[in-house]
Amino acid sequence: MANIYERVRNIALGVTDADQDGSMPYEIYLQQIRDAILGVTNTQYGRLNSSIYLQQIRNAISGVPDGQFGTLNDTIYLQQIRNAILGVSDWQFGDLDSGVYWGEILDAGMAMGISGGASNLITLTLQPNETTAMDTWIRSESPTQNNGTNVQLQVGEINGLVGARRSLIKFDLSSLPSNATITSAVLSLYVVTNGDFSINARTFRVYRLKRAWVESQATWNIYSTGNNWAAAGGFHADDCEQTEIGGRAFTATETQNQFKDFILTPITKAALDLGNGWMIKADTEDNDAYLFASSSDATAANRPKLVITYTT
């Protein structure tokens, strides 16, 4: 079983090796796992009792300090470590064999990363107001109209009318570290009262924009004063990426006065945003529009929201 400790250690450190084969003492592997999770280095060389290391690993992953000093059985700590990584609770009290727990920790670590425990996850929530936010929508039937101060964001084509609507939105990501590993990113848009103008199920997709658009100037024809989109509407390959970074499938009838979550798939800051925010566009733009609250909405809680969970 010794090489299980080594494999877990390697996941925690983000390294691969094939020459130790579990040959070091158990306590050294525990110390290295503990140090990797805490982001520290020391020269103890596994001189503490295994139960103390396991307690420290448990505390680092679950985010709870205590003064037990390793007074519980190793199997109890292993069970608690396993539970903290998986985000589950049970009443086993360490009554499984330690090898079973180590196997489950290894499997969970391979799937999520040992350092992905609760204490290492950081959540960034952005829900700016009109002063600090950038969002607008553009419409094909009024190609010179700017909607930078409008209380809505519109996407799709309103049932019974002719003309596509696309939304542009940008969040200030300066507080997201450039080395962040994103584990979850969710854009939430609030469907307003009487905001359902769809009779067709449609997927709304999120695309990274390439143009430095200006909220108070962008229209269907231009992204800023004197600067035309490569193609009207901003969906040319020179204006906007053609592969989405996320989206949401909308039914023909959605519940109103409720947030709709767009799951974004990038795992790095660079992959999330080119620095110009995103376009939100319906696939077909045919009788499928929904209206969302913008950053100008009078109710702060209804404004566009971005929640990013990450590790560094």
Secondary structure, DSSP 8 states (H G I E B T S, - for coil): -HHHHHHHHHHHHT----S-TT-S-HHHHHHHHHHHHHT------S-S-HHHHHHHHHHHHHT------S-S-HHHHHHHHHHHHHT---S-TT-S-HHHHHHHHHHHHHHH-GGGSGGG-EEEEE---TTT-EEEEEETTSTT---TT-SEEEEEE-TTS--EEEEEEE---TTS-TT-EEEEEEEEEEEEEEEEEESS-EEEEEEEB-S---TTT--SSEEETTEE-SSTTS-STTTB-SS-SEEEEE-SS--SSEEEEEEE---SHHHH--SS-EEEEESS-SSEEEEEE-TT-SSGGGS-EEEEEEE-
